[in-house]
Amino acid sequence: MKSKEKPSRLTVYLPEKAREELLNIANNTGLSQSHLVVLATHSLIANYKTKGNTIFSDLLGIGSNLNGIDSNRYTIAVAEKESKYEV
């Protein structure tokens, strides 16, 4: 008999606008907000495994300043951090 792994709990703080949009999607799809966040997380993990850090530059838009984050700086910082761990 397989034992079910108990899901761990994670508290996530969202900007009000994102929370409103998530609620709207939940209402439109009939899925709970929690289920949508789990689906998004699985999608992020699968994309990261396939494409690596390029997904972040795709999400942030290379060369743009989205929500105060300079995506070029972020991409460079992530690449530098990764290169420290390469063997």
C-alpha positions as a Markdown table, in Angstrom:
| # | Residue | x | y | z |
|---|---|---|---|---|
| 1 | Met | 0.0 | 0.0 | 0.0 |
| 2 | Lys | 1.4 | 3.4 | -1.0 |
| 3 | Ser | 1.6 | 6.0 | 1.8 |
| 4 | Lys | 0.5 | 9.4 | 0.9 |
| 5 | Glu | 3.0 | 12.2 | 1.5 |
| 6 | Lys | 1.5 | 15.0 | 3.6 |
| 7 | Pro | 1.8 | 18.2 | 1.6 |
| 8 | Ser | 3.8 | 20.9 | 3.4 |
| 9 | Arg | 2.3 | 24.3 | 4.0 |
| 10 | Leu | 3.8 | 27.5 | 2.5 |
| 11 | Thr | 2.5 | 31.0 | 3.2 |
| 12 | Val | 2.8 | 33.3 | 0.2 |
| 13 | Tyr | 2.3 | 37.0 | 0.2 |
| 14 | Leu | 0.9 | 38.4 | -3.0 |
| 15 | Pro | 0.4 | 42.0 | -4.1 |
| 16 | Glu | -3.2 | 43.0 | -3.9 |
| 17 | Lys | -3.6 | 43.2 | -7.7 |
| 18 | Ala | -2.2 | 39.6 | -8.1 |
| 19 | Arg | -4.5 | 38.3 | -5.4 |
| 20 | Glu | -7.5 | 39.9 | -7.1 |
| 21 | Glu | -6.5 | 38.4 | -10.5 |
| 22 | Leu | -6.0 | 35.0 | -8.9 |
| 23 | Leu | -9.4 | 35.2 | -7.3 |
| 24 | Asn | -10.9 | 36.1 | -10.6 |
| 25 | Ile | -9.2 | 33.1 | -12.3 |
| 26 | Ala | -10.5 | 30.9 | -9.5 |
| 27 | Asn | -14.0 | 32.1 | -10.0 |
| 28 | Asn | -13.8 | 31.7 | -13.7 |
| 29 | Thr | -12.4 | 28.2 | -13.7 |
| 30 | Gly | -14.0 | 26.7 | -10.6 |
| 31 | Leu | -10.6 | 25.8 | -9.2 |
| 32 | Ser | -9.5 | 27.0 | -5.8 |
| 33 | Gln | -6.8 | 29.7 | -5.4 |
| 34 | Ser | -4.7 | 27.1 | -3.7 |
| 35 | His | -5.0 | 24.6 | -6.5 |
| 36 | Leu | -4.1 | 27.4 | -9.0 |
| 37 | Val | -1.0 | 28.2 | -7.1 |
| 38 | Val | 0.0 | 24.5 | -6.9 |
| 39 | Leu | -0.5 | 24.2 | -10.7 |
| 40 | Ala | 1.6 | 27.3 | -11.3 |
| 41 | Thr | 4.3 | 25.9 | -9.0 |
| 42 | His | 4.4 | 22.6 | -10.9 |
| 43 | Ser | 4.6 | 24.5 | -14.2 |
| 44 | Leu | 7.5 | 26.6 | -12.9 |
| 45 | Ile | 9.4 | 23.6 | -11.7 |
| 46 | Ala | 8.9 | 21.7 | -15.0 |
| 47 | Asn | 9.9 | 24.8 | -17.1 |
| 48 | Tyr | 13.0 | 25.4 | -14.9 |
| 49 | Lys | 14.1 | 21.7 | -15.3 |
| 50 | Thr | 13.7 | 22.1 | -19.1 |
| 51 | Lys | 15.0 | 25.6 | -19.7 |
| 52 | Gly | 16.9 | 26.6 | -16.6 |
| 53 | Asn | 17.3 | 30.2 | -15.7 |
| 54 | Thr | 16.2 | 31.4 | -19.1 |
| 55 | Ile | 12.6 | 31.1 | -17.9 |
| 56 | Phe | 13.3 | 34.0 | -15.5 |
| 57 | Ser | 14.5 | 36.3 | -18.3 |
| 58 | Asp | 11.5 | 35.3 | -20.3 |
| 59 | Leu | 9.2 | 36.1 | -17.4 |
| 60 | Leu | 10.8 | 39.4 | -16.6 |
| 61 | Gly | 11.5 | 40.4 | -20.2 |
| 62 | Ile | 15.1 | 41.0 | -21.0 |
| 63 | Gly | 16.1 | 44.6 | -20.9 |
| 64 | Ser | 13.0 | 45.7 | -19.1 |
| 65 | Asn | 12.5 | 47.1 | -15.6 |
| 66 | Leu | 9.4 | 45.2 | -14.3 |
| 67 | Asn | 8.1 | 45.9 | -10.8 |
| 68 | Gly | 11.4 | 47.7 | -10.0 |
| 69 | Ile | 13.5 | 44.6 | -10.9 |
| 70 | Asp | 16.1 | 45.2 | -13.6 |
| 71 | Ser | 15.9 | 41.8 | -15.4 |
| 72 | Asn | 19.4 | 42.2 | -16.9 |
| 73 | Arg | 20.9 | 42.6 | -13.4 |
| 74 | Tyr | 18.9 | 39.7 | -12.1 |
| 75 | Thr | 19.9 | 37.4 | -14.9 |
| 76 | Ile | 23.5 | 38.3 | -14.5 |
| 77 | Ala | 23.4 | 37.8 | -10.7 |
| 78 | Val | 21.8 | 34.4 | -11.1 |
| 79 | Ala | 24.3 | 33.3 | -13.7 |
| 80 | Glu | 27.2 | 34.5 | -11.5 |
| 81 | Lys | 25.8 | 32.6 | -8.5 |
| 82 | Glu | 25.4 | 29.4 | -10.5 |
| 83 | Ser | 29.0 | 29.6 | -11.9 |
| 84 | Lys | 30.3 | 29.6 | -8.3 |
| 85 | Tyr | 28.8 | 26.1 | -7.9 |
| 86 | Glu | 29.9 | 24.6 | -11.2 |
| 87 | Val | 32.6 | 22.0 | -11.0 |
